[in-house]
Amino acid sequence: MAGGNAKHVADAHILPRHLSSNYTRMGPSYAEQNTKLLNQILCGLNFKAMSKTIQLAQNVGVDAAKIPQALRGGRTDCATLQE
């Protein structure tokens, strides 16, 4: 994630492209920091949803340990689920 003047970000792309496979200009200066905050919100919500799903599974008699296997490859599969 990068923020700043489009020309400056494009000119400075050489080093970041070697360090990361995903380098995206998000907008003006500080846009990268705001994007990081948005990412943290999504991660937090994902962890909360995961914990509530596991709790519900246990409450209704579903083997929560098998959920990652059952959902693998589906629309709700994600790295958090498979870790």
C-alpha positions as CSV (number, residue, x, y, z in Angstrom):
1,M,0.0,0.0,0.0
2,A,1.3,3.4,-0.9
3,G,0.0,6.9,-0.6
4,G,1.2,10.1,-2.2
5,N,1.4,11.9,-5.5
6,A,0.8,9.4,-8.4
7,K,4.0,10.3,-10.2
8,H,6.1,10.0,-7.0
9,V,4.7,6.7,-6.1
10,A,5.2,5.4,-9.7
11,D,8.8,6.7,-9.7
12,A,9.5,5.0,-6.3
13,H,8.0,1.6,-7.2
14,I,11.2,-0.2,-8.0
15,L,12.2,-1.0,-4.4
16,P,8.7,-1.9,-3.0
17,R,8.0,-4.2,-6.0
18,H,11.0,-6.2,-5.0
19,L,9.8,-6.5,-1.4
20,S,6.2,-7.2,-2.0
21,S,4.1,-8.9,-4.7
22,N,1.3,-6.5,-4.2
23,Y,2.0,-2.7,-4.4
24,T,-1.0,-0.5,-4.9
25,R,-1.3,3.3,-4.7
26,M,-4.3,4.0,-2.5
27,G,-4.6,7.7,-3.0
28,P,-3.0,10.9,-1.6
29,S,-0.5,11.0,1.3
30,Y,-1.6,9.0,4.4
31,A,-4.0,6.9,2.3
32,E,-1.8,3.9,2.9
33,Q,-2.2,4.4,6.7
34,N,-6.0,4.7,6.4
35,T,-6.0,1.5,4.2
36,K,-4.0,-0.3,6.9
37,L,-6.6,0.8,9.5
38,L,-9.4,-0.5,7.2
39,N,-7.4,-3.8,7.0
40,Q,-7.2,-4.1,10.7
41,I,-10.9,-3.5,11.1
42,L,-11.6,-6.3,8.6
43,C,-9.2,-8.6,10.4
44,G,-10.7,-7.9,13.8
45,L,-14.2,-8.5,12.4
46,N,-13.0,-11.8,10.8
47,F,-11.5,-13.0,14.1
48,K,-14.7,-12.1,16.0
49,A,-16.9,-13.9,13.4
50,M,-14.6,-16.9,13.6
51,S,-14.8,-17.1,17.4
52,K,-18.6,-16.7,17.4
53,T,-18.9,-19.4,14.7
54,I,-16.8,-21.8,16.7
55,Q,-18.8,-21.1,19.9
56,L,-22.1,-21.6,18.0
57,A,-20.9,-24.8,16.5
58,Q,-20.0,-26.2,19.9
59,N,-23.3,-25.1,21.3
60,V,-25.3,-26.9,18.6
61,G,-23.2,-30.1,18.7
62,V,-21.1,-29.5,15.5
63,D,-17.5,-30.6,15.6
64,A,-15.8,-27.2,15.3
65,A,-12.5,-28.8,14.5
66,K,-13.9,-30.1,11.2
67,I,-15.3,-26.7,10.0
68,P,-12.0,-25.7,8.1
69,Q,-12.1,-29.0,6.2
70,A,-15.8,-28.8,5.4
71,L,-15.5,-25.2,4.1
72,R,-12.2,-25.5,2.3
73,G,-12.4,-24.2,-1.2
74,G,-15.8,-22.6,-0.7
75,R,-16.8,-19.0,-0.7
76,T,-16.3,-18.6,3.1
77,D,-12.8,-20.2,3.1
78,C,-10.0,-17.9,4.1
79,A,-6.5,-18.1,5.5
80,T,-7.8,-17.4,9.0
81,L,-10.0,-20.4,8.8
82,Q,-7.3,-22.7,7.6
83,E,-4.6,-21.7,10.1
